[in-house]
Amino acid sequence: PRIKIKPHGGGCVFSAAIASFMAMGYDLEIAVENAERFIETSFIGAFKIGSGNMPVNPMAYIYNEAEKARILEELEAAASMIEGDPRIIPFAAEVGIQLAMASLYPHGREDVAAIDGRIVKVKSGLKAVGPARFGASRHIADIILTAMRYNPRIRAAMNLHYDPRLVEAFRRIGCKVACFDRRLEPEEVKRMEGRSLRWGVEDVVRRFGYIPDVIYDEGDVGKEPMIRILGRSISEVTEKTLKAIESL
């Protein structure tokens, strides 16, 4: 994919990456493929210094890989917290609750970790269907990836069923809250799979000028009304959510 920056140092990093992968024993074709992924991550993580060309970040790929285990652990801990708190049950979405967090320099959905199968209602309360893994989400991943285009620090999100009382609770604890109207979604966007939520986040930024703590919508035909809570980490997101629920 095209990355809209004016980089400096890309050629040096790319050639060094090819040489490094070949030194690790990969044949030329695989070494080039791996180096392409490496340099793309370096572009995504390029340093914004002054007003000139942006130096690429050769450490970005390493930071991404190094952080993956911590992200998965944080998601598992958050999922256990959600499962163990009965106060969340009334706000569980019919489609399930999803928790997700992106790596520092994500390429796409494959760099966003989430709960495999989501957290769903069962007889005893709430239960995660599967473990946390990268590439397990589409919808919440799209929200995070879109939000990161405007604020790279917003890397995590979760969803709950829309309830006006909960929206007011978020406002009461000091969260910035915004919404979008699915009825205003252009037809060409509705026809494109996976485009709706990206449009929703973009619409919020267009009207409010920033990424808020909470983005909600009141649904549409065939679309469940939903609240999405965003933050810098999934721990921050769950903390906001529990604080809002406690205030009810």
Secondary structure in CASP SS format (residue, H / E / C, confidence):
PFRMAT SS
TARGET T0000
AUTHOR 0000-0000-0000
METHOD secondary structure of the structure
MODEL  1
P C 1.00
R C 1.00
I C 1.00
K C 1.00
I C 1.00
K C 1.00
P E 1.00
H E 1.00
G C 1.00
G H 1.00
G H 1.00
C H 1.00
V H 1.00
F H 1.00
S H 1.00
A H 1.00
A H 1.00
I H 1.00
A H 1.00
S H 1.00
F H 1.00
M H 1.00
A H 1.00
M C 1.00
G C 1.00
Y C 1.00
D C 1.00
L H 1.00
E H 1.00
I H 1.00
A H 1.00
V H 1.00
E H 1.00
N H 1.00
A H 1.00
E H 1.00
R H 1.00
F H 1.00
I H 1.00
E H 1.00
T H 1.00
S H 1.00
F H 1.00
I H 1.00
G C 1.00
A C 1.00
F C 1.00
K C 1.00
I C 1.00
G C 1.00
S C 1.00
G C 1.00
N C 1.00
M E 1.00
P E 1.00
V C 1.00
N C 1.00
P C 1.00
M C 1.00
A H 1.00
Y H 1.00
I H 1.00
Y H 1.00
N H 1.00
E H 1.00
A H 1.00
E H 1.00
K H 1.00
A H 1.00
R H 1.00
I H 1.00
L H 1.00
E H 1.00
E H 1.00
L H 1.00
E H 1.00
A H 1.00
A H 1.00
A H 1.00
S H 1.00
M H 1.00
I H 1.00
E H 1.00
G C 1.00
D C 1.00
P H 1.00
R H 1.00
I H 1.00
I H 1.00
P H 1.00
F H 1.00
A C 1.00
A C 1.00
E C 1.00
V C 1.00
G C 1.00
I E 1.00
Q C 1.00
L E 1.00
A E 1.00
M E 1.00
A E 1.00
S C 1.00
L C 1.00
Y C 1.00
P C 1.00
H C 1.00
G C 1.00
R H 1.00
E H 1.00
D H 1.00
V E 1.00
A E 1.00
A E 1.00
I E 1.00
D C 1.00
G C 1.00
R C 1.00
I E 1.00
V E 1.00
K E 1.00
V E 1.00
K C 1.00
S C 1.00
G E 1.00
L E 1.00
K E 1.00
A E 1.00
V C 1.00
G C 1.00
P C 1.00
A E 1.00
R E 1.00
F E 1.00
G C 1.00
A C 1.00
S C 1.00
R C 1.00
H H 1.00
I H 1.00
A H 1.00
D H 1.00
I H 1.00
I H 1.00
L H 1.00
T H 1.00
A H 1.00
M H 1.00
R H 1.00
Y H 1.00
N C 1.00
P C 1.00
R C 1.00
I C 1.00
R C 1.00
A E 1.00
A E 1.00
M E 1.00
N E 1.00
L E 1.00
H E 1.00
Y C 1.00
D C 1.00
P H 1.00
R H 1.00
L H 1.00
V H 1.00
E H 1.00
A H 1.00
F H 1.00
R H 1.00
R H 1.00
I C 1.00
G C 1.00
C C 1.00
K C 1.00
V E 1.00
A E 1.00
C E 1.00
F C 1.00
D C 1.00
R H 1.00
R H 1.00
L H 1.00
E C 1.00
P C 1.00
E H 1.00
E H 1.00
V H 1.00
K H 1.00
R C 1.00
M C 1.00
E C 1.00
G C 1.00
R C 1.00
S H 1.00
L H 1.00
R H 1.00
W H 1.00
G H 1.00
V H 1.00
E H 1.00
D H 1.00
V H 1.00
V H 1.00
R H 1.00
R H 1.00
F H 1.00
G C 1.00
Y C 1.00
I C 1.00
P C 1.00
D C 1.00
V E 1.00
I E 1.00
Y E 1.00
D E 1.00
E C 1.00
G C 1.00
D E 1.00
V C 1.00
G C 1.00
K E 1.00
E C 1.00
P C 1.00
M E 1.00
I E 1.00
R E 1.00
I E 1.00
L E 1.00
G E 1.00
R C 1.00
S C 1.00
I H 1.00
S H 1.00
E H 1.00
V H 1.00
T H 1.00
E H 1.00
K H 1.00
T H 1.00
L H 1.00
K H 1.00
A H 1.00
I H 1.00
E H 1.00
S C 1.00
L C 1.00
END
